[in-house]
Amino acid sequence: MVRDCKADFYLFLPRMKSSLLVAKVVVRLFLFLLLLALVPFFTGDTSKLQHIYFTGQNKWVLIFPGLLAAGFITLFILCTIKKYSKPDLNWLLVLNTLVLMAYGITLDIRIYQLIK
């Protein structure tokens, strides 16, 4: 039985376009939230922010956020080079960015509670 490749392509095309749109929206939302999180460092009273230190009992605690950030940068560069044409990379970028956004939001909430 011979399969028609064009029919398979047309079935796959809507998923490819949706992954492109979702990836671009999520990345732009992440970059907007990142800029929004940096606003207190450039405006207002920064004396409260000078007394916040990140200390941990274990130095391995920062490995996972570092891996998330490195994964985001790698996937973002790959998707940009391939012009968001690979749906698998797009969905990996979306997943990585959503987890990174959740981590960043929890970190911002914790810092906001410390300076309040």
C-alpha positions as CSV (number, residue, x, y, z in Angstrom):
1,M,0.0,0.0,0.0
2,V,1.4,3.3,-1.1
3,R,0.9,6.4,1.1
4,D,0.3,9.8,-0.3
5,C,3.0,12.1,1.2
6,K,1.1,15.3,0.2
7,A,-1.9,14.2,2.2
8,D,0.3,13.6,5.3
9,F,1.9,17.0,4.9
10,Y,-1.5,18.7,4.7
11,L,-2.6,17.0,7.8
12,F,0.5,18.1,9.6
13,L,0.5,21.7,8.4
14,P,-2.0,23.1,10.9
15,R,-0.1,21.7,13.8
16,M,3.1,23.2,12.5
17,K,1.6,26.6,12.1
18,S,0.0,26.5,15.6
19,S,3.4,25.5,17.1
20,L,5.0,28.4,15.4
21,L,2.4,30.9,16.7
22,V,2.4,29.4,20.3
23,A,6.2,29.4,20.4
24,K,6.5,33.1,19.3
25,V,3.7,34.2,21.7
26,V,5.2,32.4,24.7
27,V,8.8,33.6,24.0
28,R,7.6,37.2,23.7
29,L,5.5,36.9,26.9
30,F,8.6,35.6,28.7
31,L,10.8,38.4,27.4
32,F,8.1,40.9,28.4
33,L,7.9,39.4,31.9
34,L,11.7,39.5,32.2
35,L,11.7,43.2,31.3
36,L,8.9,43.8,33.8
37,A,10.9,42.1,36.5
38,L,13.9,44.3,35.9
39,V,11.9,47.6,36.3
40,P,12.4,47.8,40.1
41,F,16.2,47.7,39.6
42,F,16.1,50.8,37.4
43,T,13.4,52.9,39.0
44,G,12.5,53.9,42.5
45,D,14.2,53.2,45.8
46,T,16.9,50.5,45.3
47,S,18.1,50.6,48.9
48,K,15.8,47.7,49.8
49,L,17.1,45.6,47.0
50,Q,20.8,46.0,48.1
51,H,20.1,44.0,51.2
52,I,18.8,40.9,49.5
53,Y,21.3,38.0,49.2
54,F,20.9,34.6,47.7
55,T,22.3,32.0,50.1
56,G,21.7,28.3,50.0
57,Q,22.8,25.4,52.0
58,N,23.8,23.6,48.9
59,K,25.6,25.0,45.9
60,W,23.8,22.5,43.6
61,V,20.6,24.3,44.1
62,L,21.4,26.7,41.2
63,I,22.1,23.9,38.7
64,F,18.5,23.4,37.7
65,P,17.7,27.1,37.0
66,G,21.0,27.3,35.1
67,L,20.0,24.3,33.0
68,L,16.6,25.8,32.3
69,A,18.2,29.1,31.2
70,A,20.8,27.3,29.1
71,G,18.0,25.1,27.5
72,F,16.0,28.2,26.8
73,I,18.9,30.0,25.1
74,T,19.8,26.9,23.1
75,L,16.2,26.2,21.9
76,F,15.6,29.8,21.2
77,I,18.7,30.1,19.0
78,L,17.8,26.8,17.2
79,C,14.2,27.8,16.6
80,T,15.3,31.2,15.3
81,I,17.9,29.8,13.0
82,K,15.4,27.3,11.6
83,K,12.7,30.0,11.5
84,Y,10.3,28.1,13.7
85,S,9.9,25.4,11.0
86,K,10.5,22.4,13.3
87,P,7.3,21.7,15.4
88,D,9.2,19.5,17.8
89,L,11.7,22.2,18.6
90,N,8.9,24.7,18.9
91,W,7.0,22.7,21.4
92,L,10.2,22.0,23.4
93,L,10.8,25.7,23.5
94,V,7.2,26.4,24.7
95,L,7.5,23.8,27.5
96,N,11.0,25.0,28.6
97,T,9.8,28.7,28.5
98,L,6.7,27.9,30.5
99,V,8.7,26.2,33.2
100,L,11.2,29.0,33.2
101,M,8.4,31.5,33.5
102,A,6.9,29.6,36.5
103,Y,10.3,29.6,38.2
104,G,10.9,33.3,37.5
105,I,7.4,34.3,38.8
106,T,7.9,32.3,42.0
107,L,11.3,34.0,42.4
108,D,9.9,37.4,41.8
109,I,7.1,36.8,44.3
110,R,9.6,35.7,47.0
111,I,11.8,38.8,46.4
112,Y,8.7,41.0,46.5
113,Q,7.8,39.5,49.9
114,L,11.3,40.2,51.2
115,I,11.4,43.8,50.3
116,K,7.8,44.6,51.2
